[in-house]
Amino acid sequence: DAMVIQNPRYQVTQFGKPVTLSCSQTLNHNVMYWYQQKSSQAPKLLFHYYDKDFNNEADTPDNFQSRRPNTSFCFLDIRSPGLGDAAMYLCATSSTGRTEAFFGQGTRLTVV
Amino acid sequence: GEDVEQSLFLSVREGDSSVINCTYTDSSSTYLYWYKQEPGAGLQLLTYIFSNMDMKQDQRLTVLLNKKDKHLSLRIADTQTGDSAIYFCAESIDTNAGKSTFGDGTTLTVKP
């Protein structure tokens, strides 16, 4: 059974048109993360929520925002996607004090 | 800052052992992870090692950690074609398991 679910798997958006990616989890984990992975590169942490507390990485562009309305759901909003934002976006969850993180299947974003 | 380095490609024959190497720079790394990523998919945690250990074995997987040299390796015994994937080394200094720095990944190709 899928535990971290990302929707959609593939998303095509127009240059400059806001887009939202979705992540949900059935693990009841208190920490949720968003990573950006460009082709043939390492996943790069954008931000994470520790419970309701939002933690932004220092080099995450302002164009990227996130919302976590409840424990189960987390959204990634890209306000004005540029061609350079085309990537795989990975959501992950973990529980404080546990050594494992669980990743979703990712959403591949294409910007046209 | 933190940096994780891996060789980009490894090719082995089916049935041979594979050894994937990783070096990291942050001496305060607490956990070191190996993830597997198949084409178009998310990350699957394979195994992890705590920094006070020097070896961990889990079925066909053996992780060796040389903390002095900041060197981590993953050995896959009896490599199968289904093991073909990208393998990421990651390190975390944080108790939040998903807050990790990843290497660029090693593409393992297993030839029949």
Backbone of each chain as ProteinMPNN parsed JSONL, in Angstrom:
{"seq_chain_A": "DAMVIQNPRYQVTQFGKPVTLSCSQTLNHNVMYWYQQKSSQAPKLLFHYYDKDFNNEADTPDNFQSRRPNTSFCFLDIRSPGLGDAAMYLCATSSTGRTEAFFGQGTRLTVV", "coords_chain_A": {"N_chain_A": [[0.844, -1.202, 0.0], [0.526, 2.186, -0.859], [2.285, 4.712, 0.871], [3.264, 7.265, 0.967], [1.978, 9.558, -1.052], [1.993, 11.069, -4.123], [0.555, 13.528, -6.139], [-0.135, 15.198, -9.209], [1.423, 12.414, -11.032], [2.702, 13.264, -13.275], [3.073, 16.509, -14.485], [2.258, 19.159, -16.53], [2.928, 22.489, -17.138], [2.374, 25.93, -17.989], [4.809, 28.393, -18.823], [5.255, 30.707, -16.29], [2.699, 30.316, -15.249], [0.914, 29.711, -12.315], [1.378, 26.768, -10.331], [0.419, 23.858, -8.513], [1.627, 21.255, -6.543], [0.902, 18.111, -5.042], [1.002, 16.281, -1.96], [0.387, 13.472, 0.028], [0.1, 11.548, 3.057], [-0.038, 8.42, 4.785], [1.106, 7.689, 7.08], [1.159, 9.098, 9.393], [3.255, 10.712, 10.094], [5.232, 13.313, 11.594], [6.914, 15.045, 10.29], [7.416, 16.568, 7.186], [8.761, 16.786, 3.897], [9.978, 18.619, 1.053], [11.655, 17.974, -1.918], [13.698, 18.971, -4.67], [14.607, 17.535, -7.712], [16.714, 17.687, -10.269], [17.482, 16.609, -13.618], [19.708, 13.893, -13.627], [20.924, 14.723, -11.288], [21.582, 15.311, -7.766], [18.985, 14.948, -5.318], [17.615, 17.906, -3.953], [17.043, 19.6, -1.019], [14.242, 21.591, -0.484], [12.431, 22.714, 1.425], [11.061, 22.025, 4.71], [8.472, 20.785, 6.862], [8.194, 20.764, 10.251], [6.116, 19.349, 12.231], [3.789, 21.861, 12.48], [5.52, 23.821, 11.93], [7.257, 25.726, 9.645], [10.156, 25.306, 7.697], [12.497, 26.798, 5.863], [14.948, 26.215, 3.352], [18.049, 27.929, 2.975], [18.771, 28.659, 0.368], [16.548, 28.325, -1.188], [14.474, 29.385, -3.764], [12.318, 32.313, -3.735], [10.113, 31.953, -5.26], [9.07, 29.503, -4.711], [6.723, 28.039, -2.618], [5.084, 26.66, 0.288], [2.462, 24.712, 1.761], [0.875, 23.346, 4.615], [-1.865, 22.041, 5.486], [-2.853, 20.145, 7.271], [-1.866, 17.211, 9.204], [-1.651, 15.178, 7.327], [-1.429, 16.159, 4.737], [0.521, 17.975, 2.314], [1.501, 20.739, 0.379], [3.117, 21.924, -2.556], [3.718, 24.968, -3.905], [4.329, 26.652, -6.861], [4.929, 29.751, -7.823], [5.428, 31.266, -10.173], [6.313, 29.559, -12.575], [9.427, 28.882, -14.106], [11.456, 27.948, -16.968], [13.666, 26.719, -15.895], [12.694, 25.473, -13.664], [11.735, 23.045, -14.262], [11.645, 19.739, -13.333], [11.984, 16.785, -11.25], [9.887, 16.509, -8.517], [10.084, 15.65, -5.217], [8.415, 14.298, -2.479], [8.742, 13.684, 0.982], [8.529, 11.901, 4.117], [9.001, 11.758, 7.668], [9.462, 10.583, 11.04], [9.96, 12.109, 14.131], [13.004, 11.36, 15.716], [13.195, 8.89, 14.574], [15.035, 6.857, 12.273], [14.486, 6.625, 9.596], [13.39, 7.844, 6.436], [10.618, 8.298, 4.287], [9.857, 8.196, 0.92], [7.78, 9.613, -1.634], [6.547, 8.74, -4.958], [7.145, 10.799, -6.598], [6.643, 13.814, -8.546], [6.805, 14.65, -11.845], [7.635, 17.594, -13.276], [6.967, 19.534, -16.054], [7.748, 22.411, -17.868], [6.354, 24.528, -20.18]], "CA_chain_A": [[0.0, 0.0, 0.0], [1.294, 3.42, -0.935], [2.271, 5.394, 2.151], [3.444, 8.672, 0.62], [1.341, 9.602, -2.361], [2.136, 12.367, -4.785], [-0.316, 13.744, -7.287], [-0.142, 14.079, -10.145], [2.752, 11.879, -11.316], [3.262, 14.116, -14.329], [2.38, 17.795, -14.557], [2.764, 20.105, -17.521], [2.408, 23.816, -16.878], [2.912, 26.967, -18.875], [5.746, 29.363, -18.265], [4.634, 31.794, -15.557], [1.377, 29.976, -14.716], [1.068, 29.038, -11.01], [1.082, 25.34, -10.303], [0.474, 23.25, -7.173], [1.851, 19.811, -6.458], [0.269, 17.61, -3.83], [1.568, 15.112, -1.29], [-0.352, 13.019, 1.201], [0.754, 10.416, 3.724], [-0.88, 7.629, 5.694], [2.01, 7.212, 8.129], [1.008, 9.968, 10.555], [4.547, 11.282, 10.448], [5.108, 14.721, 11.913], [7.801, 15.857, 9.461], [7.248, 16.381, 5.739], [9.83, 17.46, 3.164], [9.934, 18.72, -0.404], [12.937, 17.996, -2.595], [13.729, 19.155, -6.116], [15.667, 16.737, -8.325], [16.88, 17.908, -11.703], [17.969, 15.427, -14.322], [21.068, 13.42, -13.331], [21.492, 15.437, -10.146], [21.148, 14.907, -6.436], [17.824, 15.648, -4.759], [17.989, 19.089, -3.188], [15.971, 19.945, -0.091], [13.689, 22.943, -0.631], [11.942, 23.089, 2.759], [10.354, 20.961, 5.411], [7.591, 21.122, 7.971], [8.313, 20.008, 11.501], [4.741, 19.612, 12.676], [3.261, 22.996, 11.715], [6.582, 24.81, 11.762], [7.835, 25.726, 8.311], [11.593, 25.545, 7.69], [12.935, 27.033, 4.487], [16.392, 26.186, 3.147], [18.525, 29.288, 2.709], [18.892, 28.965, -1.052], [15.304, 28.03, -1.904], [13.955, 30.638, -4.347], [11.035, 32.823, -3.221], [9.089, 31.443, -6.18], [8.561, 28.253, -4.156], [6.041, 28.171, -1.334], [4.496, 25.398, 0.711], [1.371, 24.763, 2.734], [0.561, 22.064, 5.246], [-3.125, 22.3, 6.202], [-3.032, 19.157, 8.355], [-0.739, 16.268, 9.293], [-1.585, 14.245, 6.207], [-1.24, 16.769, 3.413], [1.473, 19.068, 2.139], [1.454, 21.213, -1.004], [4.203, 22.754, -3.075], [3.208, 25.957, -4.846], [5.327, 27.397, -7.627], [4.117, 30.932, -8.165], [5.639, 31.662, -11.57], [7.317, 28.579, -13.02], [10.306, 29.154, -15.234], [11.961, 26.735, -17.624], [14.632, 26.109, -14.987], [12.01, 24.769, -12.579], [11.388, 21.698, -14.713], [12.386, 18.8, -12.483], [11.175, 15.854, -10.457], [9.683, 17.006, -7.153], [9.912, 14.513, -4.332], [7.911, 14.529, -1.123], [9.172, 12.643, 1.917], [8.063, 12.061, 5.497], [9.712, 11.023, 8.707], [8.951, 10.788, 12.391], [11.053, 12.581, 14.986], [13.71, 10.323, 16.455], [13.338, 7.682, 13.767], [16.147, 7.022, 11.338], [14.073, 6.399, 8.222], [12.495, 8.744, 5.727], [9.87, 7.589, 3.256], [9.65, 9.069, -0.22], [6.766, 9.332, -2.629], [7.028, 8.398, -6.293], [7.582, 12.011, -7.281], [5.89, 14.454, -9.633], [7.705, 15.225, -12.847], [7.07, 18.851, -13.763], [7.459, 20.072, -17.324], [7.332, 23.797, -18.08], [6.377, 24.798, -21.636]], "C_chain_A": [[0.875, 1.246, 0.0], [1.174, 4.169, 0.374], [2.47, 6.888, 1.98], [3.021, 8.794, -0.837], [1.464, 11.0, -2.935], [1.239, 12.421, -6.009], [-0.08, 15.113, -7.895], [1.263, 13.502, -10.313], [3.48, 12.729, -12.358], [2.41, 15.371, -14.423], [3.056, 18.655, -15.615], [2.122, 21.452, -17.233], [3.047, 24.811, -17.834], [3.863, 27.869, -18.114], [4.953, 30.478, -17.565], [3.273, 31.482, -14.956], [1.52, 29.214, -13.398], [0.65, 27.581, -11.071], [1.249, 24.835, -8.87], [0.659, 21.753, -7.295], [1.395, 19.337, -5.084], [0.992, 16.379, -3.28], [0.676, 14.753, -0.12], [0.331, 11.787, 1.769], [-0.221, 9.728, 4.667], [-0.083, 7.153, 6.905], [1.879, 7.991, 9.431], [2.362, 10.513, 11.037], [4.438, 12.779, 10.658], [5.986, 15.626, 11.043], [7.556, 15.53, 7.99], [8.221, 17.285, 5.015], [9.46, 17.571, 1.682], [11.361, 18.845, -0.928], [12.714, 18.297, -4.08], [14.884, 18.319, -6.662], [15.69, 17.011, -9.825], [17.59, 16.708, -12.313], [19.432, 15.144, -14.001], [21.725, 14.178, -12.183], [20.967, 14.873, -8.83], [19.849, 15.605, -6.065], [18.299, 16.779, -3.854], [16.81, 19.497, -2.322], [15.543, 21.394, -0.293], [13.247, 23.483, 0.729], [11.344, 21.87, 3.428], [9.478, 21.548, 6.496], [7.905, 20.182, 9.121], [7.023, 20.304, 12.263], [4.192, 20.771, 11.849], [4.336, 24.042, 11.424], [7.267, 24.643, 10.412], [9.311, 26.085, 8.388], [12.078, 25.613, 6.248], [14.447, 26.874, 4.405], [16.834, 27.553, 2.633], [18.512, 29.638, 1.226], [17.648, 28.581, -1.853], [14.73, 29.333, -2.46], [12.59, 31.012, -3.766], [9.852, 32.349, -4.051], [8.425, 30.169, -5.652], [7.968, 28.51, -2.781], [5.479, 26.795, -0.964], [3.398, 25.651, 1.722], [1.185, 23.371, 3.317], [-0.707, 22.269, 6.069], [-3.404, 21.336, 7.337], [-1.878, 18.175, 8.303], [-0.548, 15.495, 8.004], [-1.177, 14.872, 4.875], [-0.198, 17.871, 3.435], [1.474, 19.431, 0.657], [2.703, 22.028, -1.319], [3.595, 23.672, -4.122], [4.383, 26.627, -5.548], [4.596, 28.564, -8.268], [4.23, 31.313, -9.641], [6.714, 30.748, -12.144], [8.129, 29.074, -14.202], [10.803, 27.845, -15.814], [12.935, 25.985, -16.717], [14.004, 25.367, -13.829], [11.53, 23.384, -13.0], [12.27, 20.689, -13.979], [11.417, 17.749, -11.96], [11.088, 16.462, -9.063], [9.284, 15.835, -6.265], [9.423, 14.983, -2.966], [8.402, 13.376, -0.242], [8.603, 12.926, 3.296], [8.995, 11.321, 6.437], [9.076, 11.358, 10.048], [10.134, 11.134, 13.284], [11.676, 11.424, 15.757], [13.86, 9.016, 15.717], [14.372, 7.919, 12.68], [15.734, 6.904, 9.881], [13.194, 7.512, 7.704], [11.854, 7.958, 4.583], [9.528, 8.58, 2.144], [8.447, 8.622, -1.041], [7.405, 9.034, -3.971], [7.46, 9.627, -7.1], [6.573, 12.53, -8.284], [6.895, 15.06, -10.587], [7.03, 16.44, -13.457], [7.769, 19.268, -15.044], [6.902, 21.477, -17.491], [7.477, 24.106, -19.572], [6.133, 26.283, -21.916]], "O_chain_A": [[1.838, 1.347, 0.76], [0.083, 4.26, 0.938], [1.924, 7.688, 2.739], [3.63, 8.208, -1.732], [1.083, 11.985, -2.304], [1.176, 11.482, -6.802], [0.149, 16.083, -7.173], [2.214, 14.067, -9.774], [4.7, 12.886, -12.32], [1.181, 15.303, -14.438], [4.271, 18.85, -15.594], [0.901, 21.543, -17.099], [4.109, 24.566, -18.405], [3.724, 28.072, -16.908], [4.09, 31.111, -18.174], [2.733, 32.306, -14.218], [2.179, 28.175, -13.362], [-0.297, 27.212, -11.765], [2.099, 25.314, -8.12], [-0.047, 21.074, -8.041], [1.489, 20.065, -4.096], [1.517, 15.555, -4.029], [0.256, 15.626, 0.64], [1.045, 11.074, 1.064], [-1.099, 10.356, 5.259], [-0.552, 6.308, 7.667], [2.428, 7.587, 10.457], [2.571, 10.738, 12.229], [3.651, 13.448, 9.989], [5.819, 16.845, 11.06], [7.496, 14.363, 7.602], [8.484, 18.406, 5.449], [8.735, 16.738, 1.138], [12.153, 19.67, -0.473], [11.692, 17.933, -4.662], [16.0, 18.38, -6.146], [14.784, 16.607, -10.554], [18.212, 15.906, -11.616], [20.284, 16.028, -14.088], [22.951, 14.264, -12.116], [20.035, 14.069, -8.801], [19.634, 16.75, -6.463], [19.255, 16.629, -3.093], [15.707, 19.715, -2.824], [16.369, 22.306, -0.275], [13.643, 24.578, 1.13], [11.147, 20.826, 2.806], [9.71, 22.655, 6.982], [7.883, 18.96, 8.972], [6.866, 21.37, 12.859], [4.136, 20.668, 10.624], [4.074, 25.034, 10.745], [7.783, 23.576, 10.08], [9.687, 27.046, 9.059], [12.069, 24.62, 5.519], [15.163, 27.343, 5.29], [16.083, 28.243, 1.943], [18.27, 30.79, 0.863], [17.704, 28.522, -3.081], [14.521, 30.285, -1.708], [11.813, 30.148, -3.36], [8.715, 32.351, -3.578], [7.339, 29.802, -6.101], [8.598, 29.104, -1.906], [5.41, 25.891, -1.797], [3.395, 26.653, 2.438], [1.314, 22.362, 2.625], [-0.624, 22.638, 7.241], [-4.122, 21.68, 8.276], [-1.001, 18.294, 7.447], [0.581, 15.186, 7.622], [-0.645, 14.194, 3.997], [-0.047, 18.597, 4.418], [1.45, 18.556, -0.209], [3.259, 22.718, -0.465], [3.025, 23.208, -5.11], [5.315, 27.107, -4.902], [3.752, 28.382, -9.145], [3.23, 31.644, -10.277], [7.888, 31.116, -12.195], [7.59, 29.613, -15.169], [10.604, 26.775, -15.239], [13.017, 24.757, -16.766], [14.71, 24.693, -13.078], [10.981, 22.639, -12.189], [13.497, 20.787, -14.008], [10.21, 17.811, -12.191], [12.098, 16.879, -8.497], [8.303, 15.136, -6.515], [9.948, 15.934, -2.387], [8.465, 12.23, -0.687], [8.237, 14.061, 3.604], [9.685, 10.379, 6.044], [8.271, 12.281, 10.169], [11.191, 10.51, 13.192], [10.976, 10.618, 16.37], [14.572, 8.122, 16.174], [14.561, 9.046, 12.222], [16.577, 7.072, 9.0], [12.361, 8.058, 8.428], [12.473, 7.073, 3.994], [8.985, 9.656, 2.394], [8.137, 7.435, -1.134], [8.627, 9.066, -4.118], [8.07, 9.496, -8.161], [5.751, 11.777, -8.806], [7.73, 15.876, -10.198], [5.976, 16.326, -14.082], [8.996, 19.343, -15.109], [5.711, 21.704, -17.279], [8.555, 23.97, -20.151], [6.116, 26.699, -23.075]]}, "seq_chain_B": "GEDVEQSLFLSVREGDSSVINCTYTDSSSTYLYWYKQEPGAGLQLLTYIFSNMDMKQDQRLTVLLNKKDKHLSLRIADTQTGDSAIYFCAESIDTNAGKSTFGDGTTLTVKP", "coords_chain_B": {"N_chain_B": [[30.608, 23.828, 3.749], [28.293, 21.042, 3.703], [29.182, 18.192, 1.75], [28.785, 15.608, -0.589], [30.178, 12.993, -2.312], [30.168, 10.89, -5.173], [31.138, 8.279, -7.413], [30.095, 8.287, -10.838], [29.222, 6.193, -12.509], [28.809, 2.624, -12.707], [29.483, -0.585, -13.859], [28.604, -3.953, -13.935], [28.762, -7.561, -14.128], [26.056, -9.844, -14.148], [25.572, -11.659, -11.156], [28.065, -11.101, -10.149], [29.773, -9.22, -7.532], [28.889, -5.912, -6.526], [30.369, -2.808, -5.816], [29.779, 0.227, -4.465], [30.937, 3.439, -3.993], [31.38, 6.203, -1.699], [32.098, 9.465, -0.584], [32.208, 11.832, 2.078], [32.017, 15.083, 3.598], [31.309, 16.223, 6.007], [32.115, 16.001, 9.255], [30.452, 15.775, 11.371], [28.363, 14.216, 10.686], [25.631, 12.165, 11.387], [23.951, 10.073, 10.618], [24.176, 7.829, 7.889], [23.102, 7.096, 4.671], [21.854, 4.804, 2.2], [20.156, 5.015, -0.796], [17.924, 3.782, -3.315], [17.051, 4.423, -6.669], [14.821, 3.847, -9.139], [14.149, 4.148, -12.694], [12.239, 7.043, -13.299], [11.005, 6.983, -10.831], [10.449, 7.378, -7.243], [12.579, 7.693, -4.313], [13.966, 4.881, -2.741], [14.606, 3.751, 0.423], [17.393, 1.858, 1.136], [19.241, 0.982, 3.094], [20.83, 1.974, 6.172], [23.376, 3.49, 8.2], [24.594, 4.089, 11.398], [26.705, 6.583, 12.75], [28.478, 5.638, 14.652], [29.016, 3.075, 14.065], [30.841, 0.578, 12.198], [30.267, -1.285, 10.301], [27.528, -2.759, 8.592], [25.273, -5.328, 7.914], [22.835, -6.538, 5.707], [21.063, -8.887, 4.466], [21.732, -9.201, 1.119], [23.177, -6.915, 1.125], [25.938, -4.985, 2.184], [27.212, -2.567, 4.256], [29.941, -0.475, 4.657], [31.697, 1.638, 6.803], [34.122, 4.061, 7.059], [35.049, 6.125, 9.272], [37.13, 7.785, 9.851], [38.312, 8.364, 7.39], [36.121, 9.387, 6.195], [34.512, 7.827, 4.474], [32.24, 5.859, 2.762], [30.804, 2.777, 1.825], [28.832, 0.666, -0.31], [28.133, -2.615, -0.679], [26.871, -4.91, -2.927], [25.961, -8.128, -2.986], [26.043, -10.912, -5.29], [24.876, -9.654, -7.639], [21.959, -8.704, -9.399], [19.987, -8.346, -12.446], [17.797, -6.821, -11.823], [18.801, -5.104, -9.977], [19.793, -2.973, -11.281], [19.948, 0.454, -11.365], [19.827, 3.823, -10.027], [21.965, 4.705, -7.431], [21.962, 6.396, -4.449], [23.965, 8.013, -2.136], [23.624, 9.395, 1.084], [23.795, 11.858, 3.676], [23.15, 12.78, 7.057], [23.006, 15.193, 9.601], [21.172, 15.591, 11.375], [18.422, 14.858, 13.504], [16.112, 14.654, 12.131], [15.265, 12.518, 9.78], [14.806, 12.887, 7.064], [16.097, 15.171, 6.353], [18.498, 15.537, 4.616], [21.704, 15.482, 2.968], [22.461, 14.785, -0.307], [24.446, 12.713, -2.479], [25.377, 12.828, -6.007], [24.593, 10.491, -7.135], [25.094, 7.106, -8.237], [25.056, 5.392, -11.18], [24.151, 2.186, -11.629], [24.752, -0.451, -13.743], [23.736, -3.593, -14.676], [24.867, -6.282, -16.364], [23.698, -9.051, -18.297]], "CA_chain_B": [[29.311, 23.185, 3.849], [28.292, 19.597, 3.504], [29.381, 17.742, 0.381], [28.782, 14.158, -0.71], [30.688, 12.682, -3.653], [30.08, 9.512, -5.623], [31.448, 8.059, -8.823], [28.824, 8.398, -11.537], [28.786, 4.989, -13.208], [29.408, 1.334, -12.389], [28.91, -1.656, -14.661], [29.045, -5.275, -13.472], [28.076, -8.705, -14.72], [25.108, -10.529, -13.256], [26.201, -12.648, -10.293], [29.233, -10.507, -9.494], [29.498, -8.242, -6.47], [29.026, -4.492, -6.877], [30.766, -1.946, -4.704], [29.544, 1.639, -4.77], [31.671, 4.218, -2.996], [30.875, 7.547, -1.395], [32.844, 10.214, 0.429], [31.465, 12.974, 2.587], [32.951, 16.022, 4.222], [30.872, 16.725, 7.315], [32.513, 15.042, 10.284], [29.39, 15.629, 12.37], [27.284, 13.373, 10.152], [25.151, 11.206, 12.371], [23.43, 8.923, 9.892], [24.537, 7.751, 6.48], [22.044, 6.312, 4.042], [21.874, 4.433, 0.791], [18.85, 4.961, -1.431], [17.866, 3.27, -4.685], [16.034, 5.09, -7.474], [14.589, 3.265, -10.458], [13.753, 5.21, -13.643], [10.943, 7.699, -13.148], [10.4, 6.662, -9.54], [10.994, 8.053, -6.076], [13.726, 7.078, -3.659], [13.674, 3.776, -1.826], [15.68, 3.564, 1.379], [17.906, 0.488, 1.165], [19.855, 0.706, 4.374], [21.491, 3.126, 6.75], [24.334, 3.139, 9.245], [24.822, 5.131, 12.379], [28.115, 6.964, 12.63], [29.349, 4.936, 15.595], [29.189, 1.714, 13.579], [31.722, 0.516, 11.039], [29.741, -2.215, 9.316], [26.168, -3.246, 8.772], [24.925, -6.275, 6.858], [21.402, -6.773, 5.59], [20.883, -9.808, 3.352], [22.802, -9.077, 0.121], [23.801, -5.593, 1.236], [26.892, -4.736, 3.265], [27.665, -1.182, 4.311], [31.167, -0.247, 5.419], [31.938, 3.046, 7.106], [35.424, 4.461, 7.583], [34.736, 7.472, 9.721], [38.365, 8.576, 9.808], [38.483, 8.824, 6.013], [34.807, 9.85, 5.74], [34.268, 7.003, 3.296], [31.136, 4.918, 2.924], [30.612, 1.939, 0.651], [27.713, -0.271, -0.355], [28.438, -3.805, -1.466], [25.715, -5.741, -3.267], [26.424, -9.465, -3.368], [25.223, -11.623, -6.276], [24.092, -8.592, -8.268], [20.964, -9.147, -10.368], [19.594, -7.289, -13.39], [16.851, -5.95, -11.121], [19.53, -4.132, -9.163], [20.145, -1.825, -12.127], [19.247, 1.645, -10.863], [20.749, 4.843, -9.505], [22.132, 4.56, -5.986], [22.347, 7.651, -3.82], [24.492, 8.1, -0.787], [23.139, 10.618, 1.724], [24.206, 11.986, 5.07], [22.323, 13.676, 7.85], [23.519, 15.527, 10.928], [19.945, 16.008, 12.046], [17.582, 13.72, 13.858], [15.072, 14.531, 11.118], [15.913, 11.618, 8.824], [14.669, 13.322, 5.689], [16.866, 16.4, 6.127], [19.758, 14.931, 4.228], [22.453, 15.949, 1.8], [22.631, 13.647, -1.189], [25.386, 12.709, -3.592], [24.766, 12.906, -7.333], [24.111, 9.177, -7.536], [25.889, 6.197, -9.064], [24.209, 4.554, -12.034], [24.625, 0.802, -11.687], [24.238, -1.24, -14.864], [24.052, -5.007, -14.5], [24.783, -6.94, -17.673], [23.432, -10.487, -18.141]], "C_chain_B": [[29.418, 21.692, 3.625], [28.464, 19.272, 2.031], [29.446, 16.235, 0.389], [29.159, 13.83, -2.151], [30.565, 11.2, -3.944], [30.606, 9.434, -7.045], [30.131, 7.894, -9.578], [28.308, 7.084, -12.109], [29.527, 3.764, -12.692], [28.699, 0.29, -13.227], [29.482, -2.98, -14.182], [28.279, -6.342, -14.229], [27.149, -9.323, -13.674], [25.834, -11.622, -12.467], [27.455, -12.151, -9.597], [28.797, -9.651, -8.322], [29.694, -6.835, -7.025], [29.461, -3.743, -5.636], [30.634, -0.494, -5.153], [30.137, 2.462, -3.629], [31.142, 5.635, -2.868], [31.827, 8.188, -0.392], [32.034, 11.426, 0.838], [32.42, 13.849, 3.377], [32.592, 16.39, 5.653], [31.165, 15.692, 8.401], [31.439, 14.871, 11.361], [28.203, 14.844, 11.842], [26.91, 12.303, 11.163], [24.682, 9.917, 11.72], [23.887, 8.992, 8.445], [23.626, 6.729, 5.824], [22.444, 5.897, 2.631], [20.435, 4.307, 0.301], [19.002, 4.399, -2.841], [16.761, 4.009, -5.432], [15.964, 4.416, -8.84], [14.053, 4.351, -11.387], [12.351, 5.739, -13.394], [10.279, 7.496, -11.805], [11.035, 7.476, -8.425], [12.172, 7.285, -5.502], [13.265, 6.003, -2.7], [14.858, 3.632, -0.882], [16.093, 2.099, 1.393], [18.419, 0.114, 2.546], [20.48, 1.996, 4.898], [22.455, 2.628, 7.825], [24.518, 4.335, 10.148], [26.321, 5.382, 12.455], [29.031, 6.253, 13.617], [29.54, 3.457, 15.237], [30.211, 1.722, 12.454], [31.251, -0.465, 9.983], [28.294, -2.551, 9.662], [25.854, -4.17, 7.611], [23.427, -6.526, 6.891], [21.187, -7.573, 4.319], [22.016, -9.623, 2.337], [23.591, -7.772, 0.232], [24.749, -5.541, 2.423], [27.344, -3.287, 3.158], [28.915, -1.13, 5.174], [31.366, 1.246, 5.596], [33.327, 3.207, 7.689], [35.281, 5.923, 7.986], [35.959, 8.384, 9.648], [38.57, 9.177, 8.427], [37.197, 9.405, 5.435], [34.431, 9.132, 4.436], [33.226, 5.953, 3.638], [31.053, 4.057, 1.671], [29.397, 1.037, 0.822], [28.121, -1.43, -1.249], [27.142, -4.581, -1.671], [26.263, -7.084, -3.735], [25.478, -10.063, -4.409], [24.288, -10.647, -7.004], [23.204, -9.153, -9.381], [20.586, -8.0, -11.311], [18.587, -6.336, -12.756], [17.512, -4.946, -10.198], [19.962, -2.919, -9.977], [19.284, -0.632, -11.736], [20.294, 2.708, -10.546], [20.774, 4.717, -7.994], [22.673, 5.869, -5.421], [22.85, 7.408, -2.405], [23.964, 9.41, -0.191], [23.61, 10.649, 3.163], [23.301, 12.99, 5.766], [23.014, 13.942, 9.176], [22.36, 15.792, 11.867], [19.164, 14.772, 12.425], [16.362, 13.612, 12.956], [15.661, 13.77, 9.925], [15.835, 12.103, 7.397], [15.468, 14.565, 5.368], [18.301, 16.001, 5.81], [20.396, 15.656, 3.064], [22.797, 14.723, 0.969], [23.831, 13.831, -2.108], [24.637, 12.742, -4.909], [24.302, 11.553, -7.869], [25.085, 8.413, -8.413], [24.928, 5.334, -9.869], [24.848, 3.186, -12.159], [23.941, 0.091, -12.847], [24.694, -2.675, -14.663], [23.82, -5.708, -15.827], [24.579, -8.436, -17.468], [24.65, -11.337, -18.515]], "O_chain_B": [[30.501, 21.156, 3.389], [27.957, 19.986, 1.166], [30.081, 15.638, 1.259], [28.54, 14.325, -3.093], [30.822, 10.359, -3.082], [30.53, 10.406, -7.796], [29.153, 7.408, -9.01], [27.097, 6.875, -12.189], [30.691, 3.834, -12.297], [27.47, 0.27, -13.304], [30.696, -3.122, -14.037], [27.277, -6.061, -14.887], [27.438, -9.315, -12.477], [26.603, -12.405, -13.026], [27.868, -12.706, -8.578], [27.609, -9.388, -8.135], [30.551, -6.599, -7.877], [28.978, -4.011, -4.536], [31.292, -0.054, -6.095], [29.869, 2.208, -2.455], [30.543, 6.188, -3.791], [32.303, 7.532, 0.535], [31.269, 11.977, 0.046], [33.498, 13.409, 3.775], [33.45, 16.816, 6.426], [30.532, 14.637, 8.452], [31.502, 13.941, 12.166], [27.15, 14.807, 12.478], [27.773, 11.624, 11.719], [24.97, 8.819, 12.196], [23.974, 10.068, 7.854], [23.407, 5.639, 6.352], [23.253, 6.548, 1.971], [19.614, 3.602, 0.889], [20.052, 4.522, -3.471], [15.667, 4.202, -4.901], [16.934, 4.421, -9.598], [13.553, 5.372, -10.915], [11.394, 4.971, -13.292], [9.098, 7.809, -11.651], [12.028, 8.173, -8.632], [12.693, 6.356, -6.12], [12.308, 6.182, -1.948], [15.986, 3.415, -1.325], [15.273, 1.211, 1.627], [18.074, -0.934, 3.092], [20.635, 2.974, 4.166], [22.356, 1.494, 8.292], [24.588, 5.472, 9.681], [27.114, 4.465, 12.241], [30.249, 6.265, 13.437], [30.14, 2.692, 15.993], [30.428, 2.755, 11.821], [31.784, -0.476, 8.874], [27.896, -2.618, 10.825], [26.132, -3.843, 6.457], [22.83, -6.703, 7.954], [21.134, -7.012, 3.224], [23.172, -9.871, 2.68], [24.562, -7.565, -0.495], [24.418, -5.988, 3.521], [27.8, -2.84, 2.106], [28.946, -1.67, 6.28], [31.22, 2.021, 4.651], [33.672, 2.574, 8.687], [35.378, 6.829, 7.158], [35.844, 9.587, 9.416], [38.95, 10.34, 8.293], [37.191, 9.869, 4.295], [34.08, 9.763, 3.439], [33.313, 5.259, 4.652], [31.216, 4.568, 0.563], [28.995, 0.698, 1.934], [28.418, -1.246, -2.43], [26.415, -4.871, -0.721], [26.945, -7.164, -4.756], [24.282, -9.773, -4.422], [23.068, -10.805, -6.981], [23.642, -9.966, -10.195], [20.834, -6.832, -11.012], [18.535, -5.161, -13.121], [16.855, -4.037, -9.691], [20.448, -1.939, -9.414], [18.055, -0.695, -11.771], [21.489, 2.511, -10.77], [19.727, 4.631, -7.353], [23.705, 6.375, -5.86], [22.236, 6.698, -1.608], [23.871, 10.418, -0.891], [23.801, 9.608, 3.792], [22.766, 13.913, 5.152], [23.546, 13.025, 9.802], [22.556, 16.174, 13.021], [19.237, 13.75, 11.741], [15.65, 12.609, 12.993], [16.456, 14.316, 9.16], [16.702, 11.773, 6.588], [15.512, 14.978, 4.21], [19.196, 16.121, 6.648], [19.734, 16.343, 2.286], [23.352, 13.748, 1.476], [24.188, 14.952, -2.471], [23.407, 12.691, -4.932], [23.69, 11.48, -8.935], [25.806, 8.995, -9.223], [24.089, 4.631, -9.306], [25.936, 3.037, -12.717], [22.714, 0.038, -12.925], [25.885, -2.944, -14.5], [22.704, -5.721, -16.347], [25.195, -9.035, -16.586], [24.593, -12.564, -18.44]]}, "name": "protein", "num_of_chains": 2, "seq": "DAMVIQNPRYQVTQFGKPVTLSCSQTLNHNVMYWYQQKSSQAPKLLFHYYDKDFNNEADTPDNFQSRRPNTSFCFLDIRSPGLGDAAMYLCATSSTGRTEAFFGQGTRLTVVGEDVEQSLFLSVREGDSSVINCTYTDSSSTYLYWYKQEPGAGLQLLTYIFSNMDMKQDQRLTVLLNKKDKHLSLRIADTQTGDSAIYFCAESIDTNAGKSTFGDGTTLTVKP"}
